[in-house]
Amino acid sequence: MAEKLDPKAQAKAFEKYIAGKKILIADPSGASRASIANILASMGAKTVQFTLASSYLEAEDAIERLQPGVVIADYDLGKRCGLDLLQKQRLHNKSLAQSLFVLVTGNTSQSAVAKAAEEDVDTYIIKPFTAGVFRASVMKAALMKTDPPEYLKILDRGKEELIAGKAQEALRTFEYATTLDAAPSLGHFYSGQAHNLLKATEVEEGSYNKGLEYNKIHYKCLVGLYENFAARKRHHEAYAVIKKVSHYFPANPQRLTAVLRLAIVTQSYEDVERYYRIFTSIDDRNEEMIKYICAALVVCGKYYLQQNFGSRALELFQKAAITASGRTRILREIITSLLDFGLAKQADEFLRRFPPESQKGVDYQAMSLLIMDQTSPRTLVIEKGRELLSQNLRDPIIYRVLIRRSAEHGLTHALEDLINEARKHFPDQSAIFEKAAKTPKAAPASSSAAGVPSSTGTPSQAKK
């Protein structure tokens, strides 16, 4: 074992390990970057090996370009967390088995997160640190790469068996590994993975829970448990787990998308605003995440309208519209939601958010007609609807409004033609068109739409 080597032998072994490896030091503090580089230099690293980064984006770029074998990152890198660099290192480093990831933390809660990211974070160091503490921690982590303890060796053997599809053999190996360590969370995680391959989902759940008994926020056990619940469609349990993950571990687009989806499925509407705040702190927002946050804000807004908290709903719709940045489908959903509650004046304000270049398109014109349906005389609505169809702008809403208004006006022959045409273009909505023809609507509201329901607080009975 490496720890049994005398100090001189350890120093030589570390020099051999670090020789030729590119080293990335990511820390917002110039003094801290210099201090870490000096300590590593005293341990045998050469100046030419170092790349220093003051921000997450600089560090991310360096990982992509240089594929460093050693990454030392501060937990706080501006709006992003140094822990997120793990995925970048995994993606771009071709020799992960010999790479080193060190997280520098500023408090005990950050250290707990680093410890819970077992197998990914090789070691963590709490600021402020002495040269001696830093040297000992990094050297121990590096030497464990060259001469790991028996526990890790057995886990590696089990992982090889798992990759080869030998689930039963791997399971026996992992179960043996759990007897070799005082806190074998990782061993129980991999036992769960073996049970997953054997399709023993309930036993798999038990393995992850055993691992969490040793570390209640063990990252891999939590993710394994979430995936287990999600696969079994146990949505509330899955949401409770992924919510816990998102609380302790830094947000990333994939995790935020998952938690948003489950927040809506489980009707945990009051959590959505917290996730929106997390969303605003993420720089690399992908299209899927934008779509999910907008959808979640709209659904949450609808819920508040139903609870008579209109001001709160409008705030969420405003956030969705800003985030959507001209995405017409989101604006359309907001407008239809407001009109369902007779809020034509407020719906018209969102209609104005359509980008100028989209205002000749079907989304804008359909929403414009829908607002007219609540604010204008019937004859004007029919005239506008026919004009849109003559321009070859076809949308279920246009047909629905025009069918209903034509039925009210007694235009029997035109009504039959409209229904047939609507069915031809949107056969899946035939029942809706038939209903529109048979369900006359009350007289349209005046041009001054109904006011927003008053709101003085938050819903007291929001589902969790």
PyMOL commands that set and color helices and strands:
alter all, ss='L'
color gray80, all
select helices_A, chain A and resi 2-4+7-18+30-42+47-49+56-66+82-92+96-98+108-116+131-146+150-163+167-177+185-197+201-214+219-231+235-248+253-265+269-280+287-306+310-324+328-340+344-351+356-358+362-375+378-390+396-408+412-425+427-438
alter helices_A, ss='H'
color red, helices_A
select strands_A, chain A and resi 23-26+50-53+70-74+76-77+80-81+100-105+123-126
alter strands_A, ss='S'
color yellow, strands_A
deselect
rebuild
show_as cartoon
